Amino acid sequence: MMTGSSRFERPVVVQVSRHSSERVVFDVNDASNILLRHLHHQTEKRKIAMDACLRVLRGEAHPTAARRAFVAAALEAKILRSD
């Protein structure tokens, strides 16, 4: 069982719509929120990212895995600004 931080080593910057400002994603909670509220297409990458976030929150995985999956989903959804 892993315990500790759900914080990413480096933040991820996304822009969820053309009219919104950029958002800096610091941890798994922020990432989950964006996946749930702003990625409306049920893609495999989104599902993998959601699962990875949940595993971190349950203490079963390291935030690095969730960050990688979140970046992949954000890239696919064309909301990634910087990784």
Long-range contacts (C-beta under 8 A, 24 or more apart in sequence): 1-59, 1-60, 2-59, 2-60, 2-61, 2-62, 3-59, 5-63, 6-56, 6-57, 6-63, 6-66, 7-63, 8-63, 8-64, 8-66, 8-67, 9-63, 9-64, 9-67, 10-67, 10-83, 12-67, 12-70, 12-71, 12-74, 12-80, 12-82, 12-83, 13-80, 13-81, 13-82, 13-83, 14-74, 14-79, 14-80, 14-81, 15-79, 15-81, 16-79, 22-81, 25-70, 27-63, 28-53, 28-56, 28-57, 28-63, 28-66, 29-57, 31-66, 31-67, 31-70, 32-57, 34-70, 34-74, 34-79, 35-70, 35-73, 38-77, 38-79, 39-73, 39-77, 39-79, 41-77, 43-73, 43-76, 43-77, 45-69, 45-72, 45-73, 45-76, 46-73, 46-76, 46-77, 48-72, 48-73, 49-73
